[in-house]
């Protein structure tokens, strides 16, 4: 038995060494569950050649079933149209910049740059990212629209790095307005649409962090919003945006103050239970990846005149940041805004809802939205300073 075990271990080591010395094309062709991916990638010989000659990369390879789901979904027409730029952007998003065996993925979320750096599809310095984490015995990757892809076969080595087979095609992050619409943040969508220049600016400016109030947050200050002017609304919305910094949840530190587009600072507070607060608003859904940064959904509308507002970590819901505000029967700014019919975050269970940092408030905060892998959307790049230069901070007593 001892010698049998030794022989088995030796054979396994030999097989592993052979795989490590195998080319990417050899690994793909030798893996039956990647037949669809192999066929798909072979249509783009330049990309395949680039990946084959690359080193220190990790490929998240959709299984045959994952590709079948993808091609049966809403993107089948786009693939049939053979938009080679969009398809290559999609494939590039499945390649991580660095070698990450499954053992390197921790319970704390990591935001790993991919090879999707084409500014036509991604406006994030260093390349668009995926969120990687371990949950229980599973290694997971979250992409745009909170799409969850779980590793089904890990650590197939090749000369340039490692391949993980995943059960769902990644969704390249969409722009902010499309993501907000899909997530059912219809109050925010409606408020933004009142200023088309603001929508364009937020969708196209590189490296943004947006704290997005939920519909309930807007509804809780309905009385304040009834007579708000355009300049006041622009100032309030600008107070929810950090320009030039993509602040993922795992990079936030307690007590940090950061300037906003409207001017006044925001203060980040970390609770003992891992909760994240911005001023007195609680982050209920963190790390919704967008084409030009990240969105965190919060349970309150921030007030640029209440920069000193601090949270009550023991409270289920935080108090409104606007003095004397009262709730209304209708959700503000939603007239004429389409209501999505299904939740975003395909592939998640109720305990995995919307990422690692999401608490039980997520179900009400995220509302409803669309789901399913999507092709990359083209982006642009404009400045934000001009848009907010004329919007004085609204001082609400």
C-alpha positions, 0 to 999 in steps of 0.5 A: 500500500505504501508503494502504491501511494508513492506511485500514485503521488508520483503520477499525479506530480508528473501529470501536473508538471506536464500541464504546467508545460502545456500551451494554452491551446493544448489545455483548451483542446484537451478539456472537453468542458471548454469545447465551446470556448475553444471554438469561440476563441478560435474565431479571433486568432490574434487574441488567441495568439496574444493569450498563448504568448502571455505570461502571468495571467489567469483565465476564467474560462466559461464551461460549455453550459455557461456558453450555452446559457450565454448564447441563449440569452439576450446577447445572442443577436449581438454575437450573431452580428459579429461585433468583433471589438465588443466580443474581444472586449468580453473575452479580455474581461475573462483574463486576470492580470496576474496568476491567481490559484484558487488558494490565493482567493480569500474571504475578504473581497479582492478587486483584480484587474483584467485585460479589459483596458480598451477605453472604448469599453472601460474607463478604470485606470489599470483595467476593469476589475472583477471581484474575487472572494471565497464563500464557504467552499466556493471560489466566486467572481462577481462582475457587472450587474453583480453577476456571480460566476462560481469556479467549478474546476480550479487550477488547471496550469499552463505555461502562461498561468492558470485556468479556472472553469466557471459556470457563468459568463462574466458580465462586463460592467455597464455605465452608471445610468444603465446599471442604476436602471437595471438595479431598480434605482428608479428614483436615482435614474429619474433624478439624474435624467432631469439633467442630461448633462449630468447623466452623460458626465457620470456615464463617461468620466473615468474613475468614479465612486458613486454612493447611490441612494435607494428608492426608499432613501429618496422617498424618506425625504419626499417633502424636501424634494417637492420644491427642489430647484435644478441647481439644488438637486445637482448639488445634492447629487454631486455630493454622492460622487467621488471623482478620480478615485475608485473606492472598493469596499475593501479599500475603505478605511475608518475615518477617511474624509474625501472631497466630492464633486459638490465640494464638501467632504464625505466621512467613511465610518466602519462599524465593528460588525463590518458595516460601512457608513458614509456620513450617516448613511449605511452602505446596504449593497457594496461594490456594484461594478460599473464601466468607469468605477464602482457604485455603493447603494446607501439607505439615505440621501446625503446632505451637503450641509450635514457633513458632520452627520455620523451614523448610529451603528445599532440602528436598522435604518439611519435618520434622514440627513435633512432636518424636518424631512418627511416621507411621502406616499409616492417614490420621487422622480420615478414618473416615466421611468421604466421599472425592471422586472427581475433582480440583478445578480444572476446565479446568487442564492439568498445568502449570497445576495449582491456580494460579500458585504451585503446585509439583510437590507439588500432585498429592499435597497436593491429593488428589482432589475434585469439579469443576464450576461451582457456585452460591453457598452462603449464609453467616453471620457469627459470632465466633471469640473465644468458641470458642477462649477456653477452648482453651489452647495445647497445649504439646507437648514 
